[in-house]
Amino acid sequence: MYEYEIELNNIRVSYNTSGNGRAEVLNNLSLEVRKSEFISLLGPSGCGKTTLLRVIANLIEPASGSVQVAGLTAEEARKRHKYGMVFQTPVLYEWRTVRQNVALPLEMQKIPKAERDAIVKRELDAVDLGGHEDKFPHELSGGMQQRVGIARALAIDPDILLMDEPFSSLDEFTRLRLHEDLLNIWRKTNKTVVFVTHNISEAVYLSDRVCVLSANPARISAIIEVGLPRPRTELTLGTMEYFETITKVRNILKGNLDENI
């Protein structure tokens, strides 16, 4: 039996630059993620958070190092549909209804229509979009579109939900509402969530642990256990422990930025 849901061992990723050189993005980065854990990857823009997420998802092949997902390679995990991916923008097809957008990965897997319809209904109800099935994306608010993206990712019932700054473009009120939705879904489904953000308060509010990355190239500066009790609510946002954890994470992140000036 595997000890961790995700194991990254000495991952290195680099890219060609315009000057015929190599830019190193991740260098010997190792991380373990527990089953059913909510962990955030936090760091400054361009530090390699999304690259790391894409390595986990088998969308980027590292130059060296290994990825194990529930005892499988990242490629095997992808082929077995272990991942659900939620992007910064929901990437919905404008000519497909909400129902049809959520059903798309199920169609690709050739799931029978009756079963497909039942799954779509369940996931839309889970993100509070029941009754909006026949609307098109342009008829929805930004927050509703993002909920469609979450429902689509959950439709294949993945073990792991990979989320790349999914709420960064939303207003504060909508973001807080979606935080509640996401935590409710996570609590009910026991998914493992890896969440990319550059928002410190968001990372602290949502996560069991916050993994702080430095830049140039990315390394793990610290992993902070978030001891806030669950379930978390708006009352959590006013507690001293919440503010103290934010301050702790901010000081670590500021130290990283100072080092790279």
N, C-alpha and C positions, 0 to 999 in steps of 0.2 A: 504494500500500500504506500502510495506517495505521501511525503510529509507536507508538501506545499502544493497549492493549486497551480501556481506559476513560479518557475525558478529561472532566473537570468544569471548566467555565469560568464563573467569577463567579456561582456559584449563590447565590440569595437565597430564603429561605423564612421566612414569618411567619404568625402565627395571630391570630385575634380573641381578645381577653380578655373576662372578665366585665364589666369596666368600660368597654366599648366602645372600648378601645384596641387596639393591635397589639403583639404580643410577637414580636421578631425572634429566630429560632432559628439560621439560617445567614445570613451576610452576606458576599457577594462571595468565596465559598470556591472555590478552584481546586485540582485535584489530578489527577495522571496516574498510571495504574497500568499496569505493563508486562504483556505477555502471559506467562502461566504464573507470575506472581509471587504470593507469599503476603504480603499486607499487612494489618496490623491497624489499626483505628481505636480509639484509646485516649483516654479522658477521664473526668471525673467524671460521676456519674449526672445525667441531665437536660441534658447539654451539647449534644445534637443528633446523637449517633453513629447512633442508629437512624433518625432523620430523614434523614440523609445516605445511609444504606444504602437506604432506601425511595425516595429520589430516583433513585439508580442503577437500582433495580428497576422504575422507572416506576409505583410505587404512590403517589407524591406528585409533583404537578406544581409545579416551582419558580415563584416569582413572576417571576424573571428569571434569565438565564444559560442555558447549554446543556449537554447531556449527549451525548457521542458514545461508542458502544460498537462497537468493531471497524468504525468508519466508518459506523455506523447511528445513528439517533436511539434514545433509550431505548425509545420506544414500538415502533419497528420491531424492536429487539432482543428485547423481550418477546414480541411476536407470533411471532417466529421461534424461540422457546424457547431463547434464549441463556443464560437464568438458571436456576439451581436455588437455592431458598431454604430455609434451615434456621433455624427459629425458636428462641426461648429455651425454649419447651416444645414437644414434638414434634407436638402437635395431631393425634393419631391418632383415627380413628373406632373407638369401643369395640366396635361391632357387626361390624367387619370384622377378619378375621385379619391377621396380619403380611403374608402374601402379598398379600392384597386391598388393604391400605393402600399397599403399595409399588406395586402395579399401577394405582392410581387415576389418576395422570396419563397413563398409557399408554392406559387405557380412554377417557379424555376425548379423546385423539388418535386413537381408533379403530384402534389397533394390533392386528393379528390375534392371536388368542389364543395360538397356538403361539409366535410371536415374543415376545409379552408374557411368557409363562411363562419363556422362556429368559433374557430381560432381568432379570426379577425374581430368578431363581436366581443369576445372575451378581452382581447387586448385593448380595444377602443374603450370598453367600459372601464378597464383598469386605469386608463389615463383620462377618464372623465370626458370622453368624446362621443359617448353614445348619443345618437340623434343627429350626428354630423357626418354620417357615413357617405352620403351622396353629394357632399359639397366638394368643390374643387379647391386646390391650394390657395388661389388668389382670393377666395372668399373667407379665409381664415386669418386670424391675427398671427403675429410672429410666434407667440407662446403656444398657440394651438398647433401651428405647423411643426414646432419642435416636439410637441407631444405625439404627433403623428409619426415623426421619426423614431421616437422611443418605442411606440407601439410596433412599428415595423421591425425594429431590432429584436424585440421580445417575441415576435410571432414564431420564430423558429425554435423557441425555448432554449436559448443558449445557456451554458453554464457560466459564462463570463460576459459581462457587459463592459465594453471599452468605449469611453466617452471623451471626445476631444473638444474641450471648451464649449460644451453645448449651449450654455446660457450667457455667453459673453456679450452677445449683441442685444440682449433684452433689457428692458427697464427694470429698476430695482423691485418694484411691486410684483411684476410677472416672474422675475427670477426667484423671489421668495416663495411664490405659489408653486413653482416647479420644483423647488427644493423639497417642499412638503410632499408633492406627488412622487418624486423619485424615492424619497426615504420610505414612503408607504409601500411602494412597489418592491423595493429592496427587502424590507422587513417581511413581506408576504412570500417572496419567491426564494430568498436565500441565495441570490446570485452573488458571484464575486464581481466587484466593480472596481475598475481602474479608471480614475477620473483625472483628466488633465485640466489644469486651471492656472491662471496667474493671479487669482483673487484669494488673498489670505483668509479673509473671513469666511468665504465660501468653502474653502478647503477644511477649515477647522470645524465649521458647523456640520458638514456632511460626513466627515471621515472617522474611521477608527485610528488610522495613522496618516500622517502627512510626511511625504518624502520630498525633502528640499534638494533641488538640483542646482549646481553652480554652472557657469557658462565657460566655454572656450578651453577645452571641450567639457561636456557635461560629466560631472561626478556627483555622487551622493554626499552631500555635506552633513546631513543629519536626517534621522527618521524620528519623528515626534509622535509618541502615543497620545491620543486625545482621550482624556479621561471623562469627558462630559457624559452624564447618564443618558440613556435612551429609554423611551422615544424622545427625540428632541422636538421642541416646539418654539413658538415665538418667545416664550418665557426664558428659554435657554439663552437667547440673544442679550438678555439683561443681566446675566450672572457674572460674578467676578471671575469665576474659573474660565469662562469663555474669553473674557478680555485678557486675562493673564496668558492664556494659550496663544491668542493672536499676537500678543507682545513678544512672546518667546519665539514664535515662528518668524515674525518680522525682524527681530534682531539677528537671527541666523541668516535670513535672506539679505539683510542690509550688509552684513559682514561679507557675504559672497560678492555683492556688488562692489563694495569698497576694494576688495582684493583685485577686481578686474578693471578698475579705473586706470 
